[in-house]
């Protein structure tokens, strides 16, 4: 760990007023790089499905997961076109998130982690009830796996300045290990069990640790290499924007995301 990071954790300023707010992870815009359907079908019909997750490190019973719903097809999407993703489908809210600084961590407060697992789907004939059922089941099955990975962290792990970067890196690995296999298993049902099913194109993670601006560079540096870009984005919870590519089953889409409060 470099001297700058060491000094931030070893001699933190006095605790400031709690930085508590509602934060949003927002899938804003869908860009069609290569459509799946031919021009004869008037382009693709696409929806964006997100599972919301939230946990407090080292706090038993703090983990929650949910399928956010609000699905609506974005119709007639052709190569080169872009469409706004409705907030009802793309915007996921996390109320009462408190970003902690070094003083709060050393005083024994526990870090929160928020995120989404987002899937882009080319719509065919799967019913809305079926889609809601599969994603709700996935969220329910992810919860105990994610809880086992995050709630057992000790306070010593979270206040040891030398161990903290490794804890963050392992955290992202554990989140991915909890969510991706379960989600993948559910998405396979679309293409193996239901006739002319919707086509899941790709899925991505968005994982953010609720630290203040002083600790954000440490978290961003640590998590920058912890999650492969093909899997998703991870870092400190701060205002940011980025684009993720969803590619598979003959289609390529880019989705613009923003994180804000």
C-alpha positions in Angstrom: 0.0 0.0 0.0 1.4 3.4 -0.8 2.2 6.1 1.7 -0.8 8.3 0.7 -3.3 5.5 1.2 -1.6 4.5 4.5 -1.8 8.0 5.9 -5.5 8.3 5.0 -6.3 5.2 7.0 -3.8 5.7 9.8 -4.6 9.3 10.7 -8.2 10.0 9.5 -9.9 13.4 10.0 -12.6 13.7 12.5 -15.9 12.1 11.4 -18.1 14.4 9.3 -21.8 14.4 9.1 -23.1 11.2 7.7 -23.2 11.1 3.9 -26.5 9.4 3.5 -28.6 9.5 0.3 -30.6 7.6 -2.2 -28.3 6.4 -5.0 -29.3 5.2 -8.4 -27.7 2.7 -10.8 -29.2 3.7 -14.1 -29.2 1.9 -17.5 -29.9 5.0 -19.6 -29.4 4.4 -23.3 -29.3 1.3 -25.5 -27.2 1.4 -28.7 -27.7 -1.3 -31.3 -24.2 -2.2 -32.7 -25.4 -5.3 -34.6 -29.0 -6.4 -34.6 -30.0 -10.0 -34.2 -33.2 -10.0 -36.4 -33.1 -9.3 -40.1 -34.4 -6.0 -41.5 -37.4 -7.9 -42.8 -38.7 -8.2 -39.2 -38.4 -4.4 -38.6 -35.4 -4.9 -36.2 -35.0 -6.2 -32.7 -37.3 -6.0 -29.7 -35.1 -5.6 -26.6 -35.7 -5.3 -22.8 -33.3 -4.8 -19.9 -33.8 -6.9 -16.7 -31.9 -6.1 -13.5 -31.5 -7.9 -10.2 -30.8 -5.5 -7.3 -28.5 -6.6 -4.5 -27.4 -4.9 -1.3 -25.4 -6.0 1.7 -23.5 -4.6 4.7 -20.2 -6.3 5.2 -19.9 -8.2 8.5 -23.5 -7.7 9.5 -25.7 -10.8 9.7 -29.1 -10.5 8.1 -28.2 -7.4 6.0 -28.3 -8.9 2.5 -31.3 -8.2 0.3 -31.9 -9.1 -3.4 -34.8 -8.4 -5.7 -35.8 -8.5 -9.3 -36.7 -4.9 -10.2 -39.2 -5.7 -12.9 -40.8 -2.9 -15.0 -40.0 -4.7 -18.3 -41.1 -3.2 -21.6 -39.9 -4.0 -25.1 -37.9 -1.4 -27.0 -39.2 -2.1 -30.5 -37.9 -1.8 -34.0 -34.3 -1.4 -33.0 -32.0 -1.6 -36.0 -28.2 -1.6 -36.4 -26.8 1.9 -35.7 -29.9 3.1 -33.8 -30.0 4.2 -30.1 -33.0 4.3 -27.8 -33.6 5.7 -24.3 -34.3 3.0 -21.7 -37.3 3.9 -19.6 -36.6 4.7 -16.0 -39.2 2.1 -14.9 -37.0 -0.6 -16.4 -33.5 0.8 -16.3 -33.3 2.9 -13.1 -32.6 1.0 -9.8 -32.8 2.9 -6.5 -31.0 2.3 -3.3 -32.4 4.5 -0.5 -30.5 5.4 2.7 -27.0 4.5 1.6 -24.3 5.9 3.9 -20.8 6.4 2.4 -18.2 5.9 5.1 -14.8 7.5 5.6 -11.7 6.3 7.4 -12.8 7.7 10.7 -16.1 5.8 10.6 -14.4 2.6 9.6 -11.9 2.8 12.4 -14.8 3.5 14.8 -16.3 0.2 13.9 -19.0 1.1 11.3 -19.7 -1.4 8.5 -19.4 -0.8 4.8 -22.4 -1.2 2.5 -22.1 -2.7 -1.0 -24.8 -2.1 -3.6 -25.2 -3.3 -7.1 -27.1 -4.8 -10.0 -26.9 -7.8 -12.2 -28.2 -6.6 -15.6 -29.3 -8.8 -18.5 -30.2 -7.6 -22.0 -32.7 -9.8 -23.7 -34.0 -9.9 -27.3 -37.7 -10.5 -26.9 -39.6 -13.2 -28.8 -42.6 -15.1 -27.3 -41.8 -15.7 -23.6 -44.6 -14.5 -21.5 -44.1 -11.6 -19.0 -45.2 -13.9 -16.2 -42.5 -16.5 -17.1 -39.8 -13.8 -17.3 -40.8 -12.3 -14.0 -40.8 -15.8 -12.4 -37.4 -16.7 -13.6 -35.7 -13.5 -12.6 -37.5 -13.4 -9.2 -36.3 -17.0 -8.6 -32.8 -16.1 -9.5 -32.8 -13.1 -7.0 -34.2 -15.3 -4.3 -31.6 -18.0 -4.9 -28.7 -15.6 -5.0 -29.5 -14.0 -1.6 -28.2 -16.8 0.8 -25.1 -17.3 -1.4 -24.2 -13.6 -1.3 -24.9 -13.4 2.4 -22.5 -16.2 3.1 -19.8 -14.4 1.2 -20.2 -10.9 2.8 -21.9 -11.1 6.2 -19.2 -13.2 7.8 -16.4 -10.7 7.3 -14.9 -9.6 10.7 -14.5 -6.1 11.9 -10.7 -6.8 12.0 -10.7 -7.5 8.3 -12.5 -4.2 7.6 -10.3 -2.0 9.8 -6.9 -3.5 8.9 -5.3 -1.0 6.5 -3.0 -3.6 5.0 -5.7 -6.2 4.5 -8.4 -3.9 3.2 -7.4 -3.9 -0.5 -7.4 -7.7 -0.5 -10.8 -7.7 1.2 -12.2 -5.5 -1.5 -10.8 -7.6 -4.3 -12.1 -10.8 -2.8 -15.4 -9.2 -2.2 -15.9 -8.6 -6.0 -14.8 -12.2 -6.7 -17.4 -13.5 -4.2 -20.2 -11.3 -5.5 -19.5 -12.6 -9.0 -19.3 -16.2 -7.8 -22.7 -15.8 -6.0 -24.6 -14.1 -8.8 -23.3 -15.2 -12.2 -23.7 -19.0 -12.0 -27.3 -18.8 -10.6 -28.3 -16.2 -13.2 -26.7 -18.2 -16.0 -28.6 -21.3 -15.0 -31.9 -19.5 -15.0 -31.2 -17.8 -18.4 -30.5 -21.2 -20.0 -34.2 -22.0 -19.4 -35.1 -19.4 -21.9 -33.5 -21.3 -24.8 -34.0 -24.9 -23.7 -37.5 -25.2 -22.3 -40.0 -22.7 -23.7 -40.3 -23.0 -27.5 -39.8 -19.7 -29.3 -38.2 -18.2 -26.2 -36.7 -14.8 -25.6 -32.9 -14.7 -26.3 -30.7 -13.6 -23.4 -27.9 -11.7 -25.1 -25.5 -11.1 -22.2 -25.3 -10.1 -18.5 -23.1 -7.7 -16.6 -22.4 -6.8 -13.0 -22.3 -3.3 -11.4 -20.8 -3.4 -7.9 -20.1 -0.4 -5.8 -18.6 0.0 -2.3 -20.1 2.9 -0.2 -17.0 4.8 0.8 -16.5 8.6 0.8 -14.5 10.7 -1.7 -11.3 10.4 0.4 -11.3 6.5 0.2 -12.7 6.3 -3.3 -9.3 6.3 -5.1 -8.2 3.3 -2.9 -11.3 1.3 -3.7 -11.2 2.2 -7.4 -7.5 1.3 -7.7 -8.1 -2.0 -5.8 -11.2 -3.0 -7.8 -10.0 -1.8 -11.2 -8.3 -5.1 -11.9 -10.5 -7.3 -9.7 -13.4 -7.6 -12.2 -12.7 -8.4 -15.8 -14.5 -5.8 -18.0 -16.3 -8.6 -19.8 -18.0 -9.4 -16.5 -18.8 -5.9 -15.3 -17.8 -2.7 -13.5 -16.7 -2.4 -9.8 -15.4 0.5 -7.7 -16.3 3.1 -5.2 -19.8 4.5 -4.9 -19.5 7.9 -6.6 -21.0 9.8 -9.4 -19.8 8.2 -12.6 -20.9 7.1 -16.1 -19.7 4.3 -18.3 -20.7 2.0 -21.1 -20.9 -1.8 -21.0 -21.1 -4.1 -24.1 -23.6 -6.9 -24.2 -22.8 -9.4 -26.9 -24.2 -12.9 -27.8 -26.6 -14.9 -29.9 -25.9 -12.8 -33.0 -26.5 -9.4 -31.4 -24.3 -6.7 -30.0 -25.6 -3.8 -27.9 -23.9 -1.1 -25.8 -25.7 0.2 -22.7 -24.8 3.6 -21.2 -24.9 3.5 -17.4 -24.8 6.3 -14.8 -24.4 6.2 -11.0 -25.8 9.2 -9.2 -27.7 10.4 -6.2 
